[in-house]
Amino acid sequence: MSEAKKPTNAPLNLRKEGKPFKNPLSLQIDPALFEKASDEEKAQQVTMRESVSFMRDAMRRLRRNHIAMASLCVILLIALIAFVVPTFYPYTYTKQDVSAQNLAPFQYSAKEQAKIDRGQDVFPHIMGTDALGRDYAIRVIYGTRISLLVGIFSALIVIIIGIIYGAISGYFGGKVDMIMMRIVDIIYSLPDVLIVILLSVAIKDWVSTSKSELIARLGAGMVSIFIVFGLLYWVSMARQVRGQILSIKEQEYVLASRAIGASPARIIRKHMIPNCVSVIIIIAAMQIPSAIFTESFLSFLGLGVSIPMPSLGSLASDARTGLRSYPWQLIFPALSIFLIVLSFNLLGNGLRDAFDPKLRS
């Protein structure tokens, strides 16, 4: 064989060595692309993730939201102060000292200063005192407790009524849905502030004449606030739950439950409402600051909790008369309302992002 013909055997030699050969001018696919991957290459493509439930996955996303977690810490700290501190605080919200009226923060009256001079221990008034000589810090703490209780219990009332109403409307549909949603539209069309004030006045007069022991403990103002929320503020929850039920009721598992004869109550309770839990949690978190703000607003107008029980709104209202001379009496309750409402709103945004990432802003 001549020297000129030797290069023509190169492809054959490559094939004998086990290496695939492709003519650079050929339009065929390179066989090397179809070689089996090695174990190391396969391991690089494997992305293992722990199987978690929807709730655990949502909580994981929530923990990554630093603003929401900081807000949750602020809420827990405020709740701890509101419910634990009064148990060992030396002053009560009703105790008066006429010699210690309108004191500034950490200021002592002449009577208290005389006790200090005699070597006695006198606990300072951290936020000063009010016009009746009552310690202002304990009154702000009790007002914060009232606001938190109103917010939480009002949210529970809204959740219960809204879930039941919206689930029934969405599940049965047709004329039932039309009639129930028209009632919701009527409530939506009412002016909120005016109706809340009118209902609060009417209900408070009715509750004040009641002989119920529970109402006597809660107070006419507190009961009237709960009734107002139960009558007006559940419509948003009902609409959201209805929308979720309408999208869920045509799913295969709901049709299977109907086929085996499950009752509507069981289908709603076992299959539909658990799948609406994300919407329920988000709306409940947004409802709490709204309830707190509404309670403070009604107390500011004198329609909230009954005296002598303090409320942040009533404290702010009482502080108006001495705003120029004693501005701290307005600053402390206003700051408490600001922190509570802001923290709950930021936490609600974090819950929305965690439970429904499609709505993430």
VOMI-451027 format. One record per residue (C-alpha): residue in one letter; chain; x, y, z. Coordinates in pm, whole numbers, m for minus. Layout:
! residues N
- residu	chaine	X	Y	Z
- a	A	X	Y	Z
...
! end
This chain:
! residues 361
- residu	chaine	X	Y	Z
- m	A	0	0	0
- s	A	131	344	m95
- e	A	200	619	153
- a	A	m81	833	0
- k	A	m352	579	86
- k	A	m267	533	455
- p	A	m471	830	591
- t	A	m792	676	449
- n	A	m774	403	717
- a	A	m794	650	1010
- p	A	m1171	613	1064
- l	A	m1138	237	1072
- n	A	m860	258	1325
- l	A	m1076	482	1548
- r	A	m1363	236	1529
- k	A	m1136	m48	1626
- e	A	m1028	148	1933
- g	A	m1394	182	2038
- k	A	m1422	555	1977
- p	A	m1718	672	1765
- f	A	m1627	869	1455
- k	A	m1838	1138	1288
- n	A	m1760	1298	958
- p	A	m1748	1677	1019
- l	A	m1941	1729	690
- s	A	m2217	1486	785
- l	A	m2560	1604	903
- q	A	m2609	1301	1123
- i	A	m2633	1338	1502
- d	A	m2310	1281	1686
- p	A	m2326	934	1844
- a	A	m2117	1059	2137
- l	A	m2418	1252	2260
- f	A	m2595	925	2333
- e	A	m2334	768	2550
- k	A	m2450	640	2887
- a	A	m2389	880	3173
- s	A	m2149	779	3442
- d	A	m2255	732	3803
- e	A	m2095	1063	3894
- e	A	m2288	1248	3623
- k	A	m2610	1083	3735
- a	A	m2548	1191	4095
- q	A	m2507	1552	3981
- q	A	m2853	1550	3825
- v	A	m3030	1412	4130
- t	A	m3199	1684	4339
- m	A	m3342	1526	4649
- r	A	m3586	1720	4867
- e	A	m3759	1613	5181
- s	A	m4127	1538	5133
- v	A	m4320	1787	5348
- s	A	m4683	1875	5397
- f	A	m4838	2198	5278
- m	A	m4840	2344	5629
- r	A	m4475	2261	5696
- d	A	m4372	2403	5361
- a	A	m4565	2723	5430
- m	A	m4408	2758	5775
- r	A	m4065	2708	5621
- r	A	m4130	2996	5381
- l	A	m4262	3206	5670
- r	A	m3947	3150	5874
- r	A	m3741	3281	5583
- n	A	m3935	3609	5594
- h	A	m3733	3807	5846
- i	A	m3979	4098	5862
- a	A	m4270	3866	5942
- m	A	m4070	3680	6207
- a	A	m3959	4008	6367
- s	A	m4325	4120	6373
- l	A	m4424	3790	6534
- c	A	m4159	3842	6803
- v	A	m4294	4194	6870
- i	A	m4649	4058	6901
- l	A	m4538	3784	7141
- l	A	m4344	4037	7349
- i	A	m4644	4270	7367
- a	A	m4873	3980	7462
- l	A	m4627	3866	7729
- i	A	m4619	4214	7880
- a	A	m4998	4253	7861
- f	A	m5084	3921	8027
- v	A	m4791	3853	8261
- v	A	m4668	4189	8392
- p	A	m4995	4281	8575
- t	A	m4956	3973	8798
- f	A	m4653	4121	8977
- y	A	m4679	4493	8896
- p	A	m4710	4690	9224
- y	A	m4985	4924	9095
- t	A	m5338	4855	8973
- y	A	m5533	5037	8702
- t	A	m5793	5162	8956
- k	A	m5565	5273	9243
- q	A	m5563	5652	9279
- d	A	m5324	5888	9454
- v	A	m5447	6247	9452
- s	A	m5100	6368	9546
- a	A	m4951	6213	9231
- q	A	m5157	6366	8952
- n	A	m5016	6410	8599
- l	A	m4664	6306	8688
- a	A	m4407	6275	8412
- p	A	m4237	5938	8347
- f	A	m4013	5833	8639
- q	A	m4122	6135	8842
- y	A	m4221	6104	9208
- s	A	m4482	6297	9399
- a	A	m4395	6488	9718
- k	A	m4545	6208	9927
- e	A	m4345	5941	9746
- q	A	m4027	6147	9764
- a	A	m4070	6174	10141
- k	A	m4091	5793	10161
- i	A	m3773	5765	9958
- d	A	m3599	6007	10192
- r	A	m3700	5788	10486
- g	A	m3531	5492	10313
- q	A	m3845	5321	10186
- d	A	m3860	5163	9840
- v	A	m4105	5324	9598
- f	A	m4157	5173	9255
- p	A	m4132	5446	8988
- h	A	m4416	5544	8757
- i	A	m4258	5429	8432
- m	A	m4504	5621	8214
- g	A	m4611	5878	8471
- t	A	m4964	5913	8606
- d	A	m5296	6043	8473
- a	A	m5520	6323	8595
- l	A	m5659	6105	8876
- g	A	m5319	5994	9004
- r	A	m5337	5643	8858
- d	A	m5022	5476	8729
- y	A	m5025	5520	8353
- a	A	m4805	5223	8264
- i	A	m5043	4965	8411
- r	A	m5338	5135	8240
- v	A	m5160	5118	7904
- i	A	m5078	4752	7971
- y	A	m5442	4672	8053
- g	A	m5554	4869	7747
- t	A	m5317	4662	7533
- r	A	m5463	4344	7683
- i	A	m5814	4460	7597
- s	A	m5711	4542	7240
- l	A	m5548	4201	7190
- l	A	m5848	4016	7335
- v	A	m6090	4213	7118
- g	A	m5879	4151	6809
- i	A	m5843	3777	6866
- f	A	m6204	3705	6968
- s	A	m6344	3927	6692
- a	A	m6131	3739	6439
- l	A	m6267	3408	6574
- i	A	m6624	3534	6538
- v	A	m6555	3649	6182
- i	A	m6389	3317	6095
- i	A	m6673	3102	6227
- i	A	m6956	3300	6066
- g	A	m6768	3364	5742
- i	A	m6664	3001	5691
- i	A	m7012	2860	5757
- y	A	m7189	3120	5544
- g	A	m6943	3111	5253
- a	A	m6917	2731	5248
- i	A	m7296	2684	5236
- s	A	m7334	2947	4965
- g	A	m7056	2809	4747
- y	A	m7147	2442	4785
- f	A	m7519	2458	4710
- g	A	m7499	2735	4447
- g	A	m7800	2829	4238
- k	A	m8077	3023	4409
- v	A	m7927	2961	4753
- d	A	m7601	3123	4645
- m	A	m7780	3413	4477
- i	A	m7992	3497	4782
- m	A	m7704	3462	5028
- m	A	m7468	3674	4818
- r	A	m7728	3948	4774
- i	A	m7744	3971	5155
- v	A	m7366	4010	5155
- d	A	m7390	4284	4891
- i	A	m7646	4470	5103
- i	A	m7418	4459	5407
- y	A	m7127	4575	5191
- s	A	m7328	4874	5071
- l	A	m7393	5001	5424
- p	A	m7168	5283	5552
- d	A	m6944	5102	5800
- v	A	m6864	5383	6040
- l	A	m7222	5504	6074
- i	A	m7366	5155	6121
- v	A	m7096	5062	6372
- i	A	m7171	5372	6581
- l	A	m7550	5319	6566
- l	A	m7526	4950	6648
- s	A	m7279	5013	6929
- v	A	m7513	5267	7092
- a	A	m7822	5046	7052
- i	A	m7653	4724	7161
- k	A	m7476	4890	7452
- d	A	m7810	5019	7587
- w	A	m7963	4672	7550
- v	A	m7667	4490	7701
- s	A	m7646	4731	7996
- t	A	m7998	4626	8102
- s	A	m7918	4255	8079
- k	A	m7885	4053	8398
- s	A	m7643	3797	8254
- e	A	m7339	3730	8474
- l	A	m7112	3682	8171
- i	A	m7216	4016	8024
- a	A	m7162	4180	8361
- r	A	m6805	4048	8371
- l	A	m6720	4144	8014
- g	A	m6896	4477	8027
- a	A	m7159	4623	7798
- g	A	m6901	4791	7575
- m	A	m6703	4472	7514
- v	A	m7012	4266	7433
- s	A	m7144	4534	7199
- i	A	m6813	4531	7007
- f	A	m6830	4153	6965
- i	A	m7190	4173	6841
- v	A	m7101	4449	6594
- f	A	m6822	4238	6447
- g	A	m7051	3937	6431
- l	A	m7309	4137	6236
- l	A	m7090	4331	5994
- y	A	m6732	4218	5950
- w	A	m6771	3856	5835
- v	A	m6870	3937	5476
- s	A	m6513	3953	5342
- m	A	m6434	3611	5486
- a	A	m6759	3469	5345
- r	A	m6679	3595	4994
- q	A	m6328	3455	4996
- v	A	m6439	3115	5128
- r	A	m6723	3101	4874
- g	A	m6478	3162	4589
- q	A	m6253	2881	4711
- i	A	m6547	2643	4754
- l	A	m6668	2712	4399
- s	A	m6329	2611	4260
- i	A	m6296	2307	4486
- k	A	m6640	2150	4457
- e	A	m6579	2027	4099
- q	A	m6262	1841	4193
- e	A	m6251	1463	4153
- y	A	m6230	1382	4523
- v	A	m6545	1587	4590
- l	A	m6730	1407	4310
- a	A	m6609	1074	4451
- s	A	m6742	1168	4795
- r	A	m7079	1251	4644
- a	A	m7082	922	4454
- i	A	m7035	715	4769
- g	A	m7318	903	4941
- a	A	m7133	1142	5171
- s	A	m7354	1416	5315
- p	A	m7296	1782	5220
- a	A	m7197	1863	5579
- r	A	m6928	1594	5577
- i	A	m6797	1698	5234
- i	A	m6771	2060	5345
- r	A	m6614	1973	5680
- k	A	m6371	1702	5568
- h	A	m6276	1799	5213
- m	A	m6352	2161	5132
- i	A	m6273	2366	5441
- p	A	m5928	2201	5497
- n	A	m5836	2303	5142
- c	A	m5934	2665	5220
- v	A	m5710	2688	5526
- s	A	m5456	2915	5353
- v	A	m5719	3177	5267
- i	A	m5870	3151	5615
- i	A	m5535	3208	5789
- i	A	m5449	3505	5567
- i	A	m5783	3681	5617
- a	A	m5782	3609	5991
- a	A	m5436	3763	6024
- m	A	m5557	4073	5840
- q	A	m5879	4088	6044
- i	A	m5708	4114	6383
- p	A	m5547	4460	6326
- s	A	m5872	4583	6171
- a	A	m6064	4474	6482
- i	A	m5807	4635	6713
- f	A	m5824	4962	6523
- t	A	m6206	4957	6521
- e	A	m6217	4891	6897
- s	A	m5974	5177	6960
- f	A	m6183	5403	6739
- l	A	m6506	5316	6923
- s	A	m6338	5359	7262
- f	A	m6203	5694	7148
- l	A	m6563	5799	7080
- g	A	m6676	5664	7418
- l	A	m6858	5361	7270
- g	A	m6603	5095	7363
- v	A	m6523	4926	7692
- s	A	m6686	5059	8005
- i	A	m6498	5264	8264
- p	A	m6294	5218	8479
- m	A	m6154	4945	8251
- p	A	m5896	5121	8031
- s	A	m5863	5087	7656
- l	A	m5598	5232	7428
- g	A	m5866	5433	7249
- s	A	m6017	5570	7571
- l	A	m5670	5656	7704
- a	A	m5597	5852	7387
- s	A	m5933	6026	7416
- d	A	m5871	6126	7779
- a	A	m5525	6258	7690
- r	A	m5664	6517	7447
- t	A	m5752	6763	7723
- g	A	m5393	6788	7846
- l	A	m5216	6736	7514
- r	A	m4996	7046	7541
- s	A	m4907	7003	7906
- y	A	m4880	6623	7923
- p	A	m4811	6495	7568
- w	A	m4677	6159	7690
- q	A	m5030	6059	7794
- l	A	m5120	6048	7425
- i	A	m4787	5922	7294
- f	A	m4782	5595	7492
- p	A	m5127	5458	7392
- a	A	m5082	5582	7034
- l	A	m4745	5409	7015
- s	A	m4899	5087	7147
- i	A	m5174	5096	6884
- f	A	m4914	5168	6615
- l	A	m4689	4876	6714
- i	A	m4975	4626	6743
- v	A	m5144	4718	6415
- l	A	m4816	4743	6222
- s	A	m4688	4411	6355
- f	A	m5010	4227	6270
- n	A	m5019	4380	5922
- l	A	m4659	4279	5849
- l	A	m4723	3932	5987
- g	A	m5035	3908	5770
- n	A	m4832	3998	5462
- g	A	m4579	3731	5554
- l	A	m4854	3471	5599
- r	A	m5001	3567	5262
- d	A	m4664	3517	5093
- a	A	m4606	3189	5274
- f	A	m4945	3026	5222
- d	A	m5014	3163	4874
- p	A	m4688	3238	4686
- k	A	m4886	3344	4378
- l	A	m4995	3658	4565
- r	A	m4641	3744	4671
- s	A	m4576	4112	4615
! end
